[in-house]
Amino acid sequence: MRMKMFAAESFEAAKAAIFAEMGEDAIILSEREVPGGVEVRAATDKLGGGMVPSEPRFLTRMHANNGHGRANENPLRNRVRDALLWHGAPQRFADRVADAGAPLSAKSQDPSEIMASGLDALITCDPIPAMPTRDIILVGPPGHGRTATAAKMTRRAAVTNTEILPVAADLDATAGGAQLAAYLELEQRQIRSANTPDSLFDLLRGARKDGYRCVIDLPAIVPFDEEDMASLKDLIAVIDAEPVLVISAEGHPDDQVEAARAFADVGVRRAIVTKLDVTRRRGGIVSALSSAGIAFSHLAVTPFIGGGLVPAAPARLSKILLEEAPADIALRGAA
């Protein structure tokens, strides 16, 4: 049997969370009122119920107070922690966010504000302007949405009456230019394409001479392949463009953190997170980028090319993680 304590503002809210996470067969073991809300202990016989095993209360007391004093009985703090755990974030990261945001509960009873405050202490958000100060080279693992992101950045610039040139670095001869053209509803001849590093350098020199900024769609990089990463590091060193990681919210948290750290090691400092619209558990990627020291640039919360990117911010991430973001909030600022 697996047991877990849930904290909420009311018994009804706690029970709703229990049944949503543990299933309809969950059993309520105990209920009690605490300052600011209630705590309800529940159990299930299903091993798959929930993401994180319960721990004894004496361990919770130790974790909340570094081994001293009374338990942290702040239900808002616990709700933030439990939400992050449900999303697959590591225990230590969930506790750090919850602890960092907990002091705000003296002023606010909004869990999203508590989480936003905690995230603000642990992550960095640094959106890319519609007209970047440097050329952008999009890097990332296979299938994470680099080409779609290049198209979204191109369309975003056009909406703001600026222009950046989409460039397909077709170094692996996979016809990346055709896919980029399809996303932008252009003829393939309208997409600048380079088949070798030298032709890419020549293309960029010409574009810069004409006063253009470029967004470069690089072929997929496997972060666990030493040869791939060494080649990427060499390219970044000579291309004079900012490498921006395009990484999906999908995947195992351990794979995500290892991938993020690998890209950070070759000089990546900002990331665009994709597939937030098709991923339920999003805590792993938040923790991974925080651990790697990579800033959140934009979030892809829709598959559409137009309006496909929104600027990252702790408040927006908090709303998405708590699944309390209606469309007008989740997509606010989209371009």
DOKOLFI-559564 format. One record per residue (C-alpha): residue number from 1; x, y, z. Coordinates in nm, 3 decimals. Layout:
PT   n       u       v       w
PT NUM       X       Y       Z
...
END
This chain:
PT   n       u       v       w
PT   1   0.000   0.000   0.000
PT   2   0.121   0.350  -0.087
PT   3   0.024   0.642   0.136
PT   4   0.054   1.014   0.079
PT   5  -0.044   1.336   0.255
PT   6  -0.228   1.601   0.052
PT   7  -0.263   1.966   0.155
PT   8  -0.530   2.201   0.023
PT   9  -0.756   2.488   0.121
PT  10  -1.058   2.261   0.181
PT  11  -1.148   1.893   0.225
PT  12  -1.321   1.894  -0.113
PT  13  -1.013   2.031  -0.290
PT  14  -0.787   1.778  -0.117
PT  15  -1.011   1.487  -0.210
PT  16  -1.029   1.603  -0.570
PT  17  -0.648   1.606  -0.584
PT  18  -0.634   1.260  -0.426
PT  19  -0.873   1.101  -0.672
PT  20  -0.704   1.277  -0.967
PT  21  -0.360   1.148  -0.869
PT  22  -0.429   0.813  -0.699
PT  23  -0.745   0.707  -0.877
PT  24  -1.107   0.645  -0.782
PT  25  -1.008   0.355  -0.555
PT  26  -0.802   0.571  -0.318
PT  27  -0.895   0.540   0.050
PT  28  -0.912   0.841   0.284
PT  29  -0.723   0.750   0.602
PT  30  -0.738   1.074   0.801
PT  31  -0.836   1.438   0.781
PT  32  -0.728   1.732   0.994
PT  33  -0.740   2.107   0.985
PT  34  -0.414   2.304   0.983
PT  35  -0.353   2.678   0.962
PT  36  -0.465   2.796   0.620
PT  37  -0.634   2.473   0.512
PT  38  -0.646   2.099   0.567
PT  39  -0.428   1.791   0.538
PT  40  -0.577   1.463   0.417
PT  41  -0.386   1.133   0.421
PT  42  -0.487   0.880   0.155
PT  43  -0.373   0.537   0.042
PT  44  -0.391   0.320  -0.267
PT  45  -0.296  -0.038  -0.346
PT  46  -0.197   0.057  -0.702
PT  47   0.176   0.082  -0.747
PT  48   0.131   0.313  -1.041
PT  49  -0.078   0.567  -0.850
PT  50   0.100   0.900  -0.828
PT  51   0.456   0.993  -0.910
PT  52   0.628   1.010  -0.571
PT  53   0.612   0.773  -0.274
PT  54   0.500   0.909   0.057
PT  55   0.756   0.952   0.333
PT  56   0.710   0.930   0.710
PT  57   0.611   1.251   0.882
PT  58   0.930   1.262   1.086
PT  59   1.129   1.272   0.761
PT  60   0.908   1.551   0.633
PT  61   0.985   1.743   0.951
PT  62   1.357   1.692   0.899
PT  63   1.348   1.800   0.535
PT  64   1.136   2.105   0.606
PT  65   1.356   2.232   0.886
PT  66   1.698   2.081   0.815
PT  67   1.644   1.829   1.090
PT  68   1.523   2.071   1.359
PT  69   1.192   2.201   1.486
PT  70   0.833   2.138   1.385
PT  71   0.707   2.030   1.048
PT  72   0.638   2.285   0.781
PT  73   0.258   2.291   0.805
PT  74   0.209   2.554   0.533
PT  75  -0.050   2.398   0.299
PT  76   0.034   2.641   0.019
PT  77   0.400   2.545   0.036
PT  78   0.301   2.177   0.033
PT  79   0.070   2.224  -0.262
PT  80   0.352   2.379  -0.465
PT  81   0.582   2.092  -0.371
PT  82   0.322   1.827  -0.452
PT  83   0.241   1.987  -0.787
PT  84   0.607   1.981  -0.888
PT  85   0.643   1.622  -0.772
PT  86   0.339   1.520  -0.975
PT  87   0.503   1.687  -1.274
PT  88   0.807   1.465  -1.230
PT  89   1.044   1.721  -1.081
PT  90   1.309   1.573  -0.850
PT  91   1.226   1.585  -0.478
PT  92   1.512   1.821  -0.396
PT  93   1.412   2.070  -0.666
PT  94   1.045   2.059  -0.562
PT  95   1.138   2.125  -0.200
PT  96   1.371   2.411  -0.294
PT  97   1.105   2.584  -0.504
PT  98   0.841   2.535  -0.235
PT  99   1.070   2.660   0.041
PT 100   1.179   2.963  -0.160
PT 101   0.819   3.062  -0.230
PT 102   0.677   2.982   0.115
PT 103   0.751   3.326   0.273
PT 104   0.514   3.487   0.022
PT 105   0.225   3.290   0.173
PT 106   0.213   3.555   0.449
PT 107   0.090   3.798   0.181
PT 108  -0.080   3.577  -0.080
PT 109  -0.305   3.273  -0.075
PT 110  -0.260   3.211  -0.448
PT 111  -0.054   2.891  -0.505
PT 112   0.056   3.014  -0.847
PT 113   0.212   3.322  -0.690
PT 114   0.388   3.107  -0.430
PT 115   0.529   2.883  -0.702
PT 116   0.626   3.178  -0.921
PT 117   0.817   3.331  -0.632
PT 118   0.997   3.002  -0.570
PT 119   1.079   2.952  -0.938
PT 120   1.208   3.308  -0.962
PT 121   1.473   3.219  -0.705
PT 122   1.596   2.914  -0.896
PT 123   1.557   2.981  -1.268
PT 124   1.646   3.257  -1.512
PT 125   1.419   3.381  -1.789
PT 126   1.577   3.570  -2.079
PT 127   1.356   3.603  -2.389
PT 128   1.516   3.659  -2.729
PT 129   1.411   3.986  -2.899
PT 130   1.222   3.961  -3.226
PT 131   1.531   4.114  -3.385
PT 132   1.820   3.936  -3.211
PT 133   2.144   4.120  -3.145
PT 134   2.332   3.821  -3.294
PT 135   2.249   3.547  -3.538
PT 136   2.076   3.254  -3.366
PT 137   2.177   2.895  -3.429
PT 138   1.916   2.646  -3.307
PT 139   2.059   2.325  -3.164
PT 140   1.894   2.025  -3.004
PT 141   1.825   1.652  -3.007
PT 142   1.633   1.480  -3.288
PT 143   1.259   1.541  -3.296
PT 144   1.250   1.829  -3.048
PT 145   1.119   2.088  -3.295
PT 146   1.417   2.293  -3.419
PT 147   1.281   2.347  -3.770
PT 148   0.935   2.445  -3.646
PT 149   1.100   2.682  -3.398
PT 150   1.306   2.843  -3.675
PT 151   0.983   2.901  -3.866
PT 152   0.814   3.044  -3.556
PT 153   1.101   3.285  -3.494
PT 154   1.091   3.396  -3.857
PT 155   0.716   3.453  -3.843
PT 156   0.746   3.629  -3.504
PT 157   0.993   3.879  -3.651
PT 158   0.762   3.948  -3.946
PT 159   0.472   4.023  -3.710
PT 160   0.684   4.293  -3.544
PT 161   0.777   4.445  -3.882
PT 162   1.134   4.320  -3.866
PT 163   1.300   4.056  -4.077
PT 164   1.532   3.771  -3.997
PT 165   1.650   3.525  -4.258
PT 166   1.572   3.156  -4.208
PT 167   1.873   2.943  -4.294
PT 168   1.870   2.564  -4.331
PT 169   2.212   2.428  -4.241
PT 170   2.158   2.104  -4.433
PT 171   2.493   1.961  -4.327
PT 172   2.357   1.607  -4.305
PT 173   2.177   1.619  -4.643
PT 174   1.830   1.556  -4.498
PT 175   1.653   1.825  -4.704
PT 176   1.597   2.049  -4.405
PT 177   1.535   2.344  -4.636
PT 178   1.225   2.176  -4.781
PT 179   1.073   2.127  -4.438
PT 180   1.149   2.483  -4.330
PT 181   0.997   2.614  -4.654
PT 182   0.685   2.407  -4.594
PT 183   0.642   2.548  -4.244
PT 184   0.673   2.903  -4.376
PT 185   0.458   2.832  -4.683
PT 186   0.740   2.942  -4.912
PT 187   0.907   2.794  -5.218
PT 188   1.222   2.601  -5.133
PT 189   1.429   2.839  -5.344
PT 190   1.321   3.119  -5.107
PT 191   1.495   2.945  -4.816
PT 192   1.869   2.997  -4.786
PT 193   2.041   2.663  -4.750
PT 194   2.399   2.556  -4.685
PT 195   2.530   2.204  -4.738
PT 196   2.877   2.246  -4.587
PT 197   3.024   2.447  -4.297
PT 198   3.218   2.665  -4.545
PT 199   2.906   2.748  -4.747
PT 200   2.727   2.828  -4.421
PT 201   3.001   3.070  -4.320
PT 202   2.991   3.236  -4.664
PT 203   2.613   3.266  -4.649
PT 204   2.622   3.428  -4.305
PT 205   2.897   3.670  -4.405
PT 206   2.687   3.785  -4.699
PT 207   2.375   3.824  -4.490
PT 208   2.559   4.024  -4.225
PT 209   2.712   4.247  -4.490
PT 210   2.359   4.323  -4.611
PT 211   2.246   4.404  -4.256
PT 212   2.041   4.090  -4.191
PT 213   2.013   3.869  -3.885
PT 214   1.971   3.496  -3.940
PT 215   1.809   3.207  -3.756
PT 216   1.994   2.889  -3.847
PT 217   1.830   2.547  -3.829
PT 218   2.117   2.309  -3.749
PT 219   2.086   1.931  -3.795
PT 220   1.997   1.724  -3.490
PT 221   2.264   1.676  -3.225
PT 222   2.264   1.371  -2.997
PT 223   2.376   1.509  -2.658
PT 224   2.511   1.170  -2.548
PT 225   2.730   1.130  -2.857
PT 226   3.078   1.265  -2.782
PT 227   3.163   1.312  -3.149
PT 228   2.843   1.507  -3.215
PT 229   2.905   1.734  -2.917
PT 230   3.271   1.792  -3.008
PT 231   3.167   1.895  -3.361
PT 232   2.903   2.129  -3.221
PT 233   3.155   2.287  -2.984
PT 234   3.394   2.351  -3.273
PT 235   3.117   2.504  -3.484
PT 236   3.001   2.733  -3.204
PT 237   3.358   2.852  -3.153
PT 238   3.390   2.982  -3.511
PT 239   3.041   3.072  -3.631
PT 240   2.985   3.391  -3.426
PT 241   2.619   3.308  -3.357
PT 242   2.441   3.240  -3.030
PT 243   2.355   2.872  -2.982
PT 244   2.001   2.835  -2.845
PT 245   1.881   2.495  -2.729
PT 246   1.546   2.370  -2.856
PT 247   1.437   2.102  -2.613
PT 248   1.111   1.919  -2.565
PT 249   0.928   1.900  -2.233
PT 250   0.884   1.528  -2.306
PT 251   1.117   1.265  -2.168
PT 252   1.265   1.116  -1.854
PT 253   1.388   1.379  -1.604
PT 254   1.732   1.215  -1.578
PT 255   1.775   1.218  -1.957
PT 256   1.663   1.580  -1.966
PT 257   1.914   1.698  -1.706
PT 258   2.201   1.507  -1.870
PT 259   2.112   1.652  -2.210
PT 260   2.081   2.006  -2.073
PT 261   2.418   1.984  -1.900
PT 262   2.582   1.847  -2.215
PT 263   2.460   2.145  -2.417
PT 264   2.557   2.387  -2.139
PT 265   2.909   2.244  -2.150
PT 266   2.951   2.350  -2.514
PT 267   2.831   2.705  -2.453
PT 268   2.450   2.704  -2.465
PT 269   2.303   2.966  -2.231
PT 270   1.937   2.993  -2.341
PT 271   1.668   2.742  -2.433
PT 272   1.328   2.731  -2.600
PT 273   1.105   2.463  -2.447
PT 274   0.876   2.286  -2.693
PT 275   0.581   2.045  -2.681
PT 276   0.434   2.192  -2.365
PT 277   0.095   2.156  -2.534
PT 278   0.125   1.775  -2.561
PT 279   0.312   1.696  -2.238
PT 280   0.130   1.647  -1.909
PT 281   0.429   1.626  -1.675
PT 282   0.655   1.924  -1.727
PT 283   0.860   1.943  -1.409
PT 284   1.158   1.750  -1.540
PT 285   1.256   2.004  -1.803
PT 286   1.218   2.295  -1.558
PT 287   1.451   2.126  -1.311
PT 288   1.692   2.019  -1.587
PT 289   1.745   2.369  -1.728
PT 290   1.777   2.512  -1.377
PT 291   2.038   2.250  -1.290
PT 292   2.234   2.321  -1.608
PT 293   2.227   2.698  -1.559
PT 294   2.043   2.750  -1.889
PT 295   1.793   3.036  -1.905
PT 296   1.438   2.991  -2.031
PT 297   1.391   3.202  -2.343
PT 298   1.052   3.109  -2.486
PT 299   0.786   2.843  -2.443
PT 300   0.609   2.664  -2.727
PT 301   0.254   2.608  -2.607
PT 302   0.086   2.557  -2.944
PT 303   0.181   2.370  -3.264
PT 304   0.088   2.667  -3.484
PT 305   0.368   2.860  -3.653
PT 306   0.195   3.194  -3.601
PT 307   0.170   3.276  -3.231
PT 308   0.375   2.970  -3.154
PT 309   0.619   3.120  -2.904
PT 310   0.556   3.300  -2.576
PT 311   0.819   3.472  -2.361
PT 312   0.921   3.264  -2.060
PT 313   0.854   3.405  -1.714
PT 314   0.825   3.246  -1.367
PT 315   0.459   3.349  -1.341
PT 316   0.373   3.187  -1.674
PT 317   0.560   2.867  -1.589
PT 318   0.384   2.855  -1.254
PT 319   0.042   2.881  -1.416
PT 320   0.129   2.608  -1.664
PT 321   0.268   2.376  -1.396
PT 322  -0.040   2.422  -1.179
PT 323  -0.257   2.379  -1.489
PT 324  -0.444   2.694  -1.398
PT 325  -0.356   2.889  -1.713
PT 326  -0.651   2.969  -1.939
PT 327  -0.564   3.038  -2.300
PT 328  -0.550   3.415  -2.255
PT 329  -0.276   3.374  -1.991
PT 330  -0.084   3.086  -2.145
PT 331  -0.069   3.258  -2.484
PT 332  -0.033   3.620  -2.367
PT 333   0.253   3.781  -2.557
PT 334   0.260   3.505  -2.816
PT 335   0.407   3.595  -3.152
END
